[in-house]
Amino acid sequence: MNNIENINRPSKEEQKAAMVSYDALAAALDQIHSEYPEIEIQETNERIKIPLKALQLLARILKETSNGKPVSIVPIATEITTQAAAELLGCSRPHLVKLLENGEISFSKVGKHRRIKYQDIINYKRKMKDEQRKLLIEIMKSDEESGLYDS
């Protein structure tokens, strides 16, 4: 598995290929009714049964790639270091450790080292984004009521 630091944006050629592939795969997915459809690798003539959910995930990857977004697949139960978690949140490692010690994000210890589940970091980040959105809406409403913001 690649480290988060090693993820690069797709090139223009990769974006174009992903766009064409996504369109074709999305059209094919609309016609699939089996939970384990067979796909064929044209270069080797090999036929492979693949779970439908895996094909749907591939379609999402192709769509994001076609939009120029880097993609990484991380198993949900993956545990990461405090440094990697801090980088995902965009904060310092000491600040992250405070969040852990205050119980805002759960963690486990392996010897002296803290490990955080990737999904817990993503959930915390989502929660913070939701709170920021609510606060911005409150500020905008307050400004409108004060006459500081014309709608």
N, C-alpha and C positions, 0 to 999 in steps of 0.2 A: 504494500500500500504506500502511495506517495505521501510525503509529509505535506502539511498545509502550505508550508513555505515554498514548495517546489511546483505549485500550480501556476501555469502561465495562461494568458489569454489565447484563444484560438487564432490562428492566422486567417487572413482573408480567404485563402483557398479552402481551409478547413470550414470556415463559416459557409461558403458557397456550397460545398459538398454536403454539409450537414443540412442546409436548407432543402436541397433537392431530395436527400434521403428522408428527411422528416416528412415532407409532403407525400412521398410514396408510401412510407410506413404508416402514416396517419390514415391514408386512404385504405390501405390493406387492413388495418386494425378495425375499421368500421365494418368490414365484411367477415371478420373472424368470429366464430361461434364456439370454438373449442377452447377448453382451459389449457390445453397443451398443443398448440399448433406446431406444425413442422415447417421449418425454414430450410432453404437450400443454399449452400455456399456455391456459387456458380463456378468459381475457379477450381474447386475440388470435386464438384458434383456430390458433395456429402449432404445428407439430409439429417437435420437435428430437431428433436422435439424440445421445445423450450416453453417454460411457463408463460402464460399470457401476461401476467404481471411483470415479468422481466422484459417482454417486448414493449409494454406500456412505459416502463422505466426508461428503456432505450429511446423511445420517442421523446420523452421529456428531456433527456440528455441532448438529443439532436436539436431540439427546439432551442434550448439555452445556448448551445454551441453556435447555432446559426445566428443568434443575437449577439455573439461576441463575448458571451459570459464564460468564464472558466468554470469547470465542473469538477467536483470531487465526490466520490462515494465513500461514506464513512458508516460502518455498521453502527446502529443505534447504541449498542451496549459498549462501544469503545470507550476506554478510559484514557484521559489525556492529562498531561502535566499542568501545573499551575501556570507556567510560562505560556504554553500553547493556549490555555483557556483565556488568559489575560489578553493575548493577541486577538483571539476571536471576539472578545468583548470590546477591544480597543481601550483597555485601561492598563495601569501598571500592575505588576505582579504583587507588590505589597497591598495595593487596593483590593485585588482579588482575594488575597489571603484574609483581609478584614471581612470581606463578604462571607467567606467560608466560615470563619471563626464566629461570626454573628449569626450563623445559621440560615443565611439568605439563600445559599446554594449548598446542597448536600455534597459530601465527599467521603472518601475512605482514605485510610493511611496504609501505605506499604512501607514498613519500617518507619523511617522519619519523613518519608515523602508523601505528600497529599496527591490523590488522584481523583479526578472529577469525571463523571460520565458525560460524554459529548452531548447527549440529549438533554441533560440537566442544564448545561451551558446554553444550549439553543432555547430551551424553555425560559430561562432567566432573561435572555436577550429579548425574546418575544414579549415577555411581561413588561420589561422596561420600555420597549417601543410603544406598547399599548398605553402605559402610564404617561409617556411623553405626549402621545397623541391627545389623550384626555386633557392634560394640562394646557396644551396649545389651544384646544377648543375653548377651554375656560377663559384663557387670556383673551382670545379673540372676542368672546361674548362680552367680557368685561369692558374691553376697549370699545365695542359697539355701543354698549349701554352708556359709556362715558362720553360718547361722541367723538372718540379719537380715531375711529375706523369707519370709513364710509363703505357701505356694502353695495 
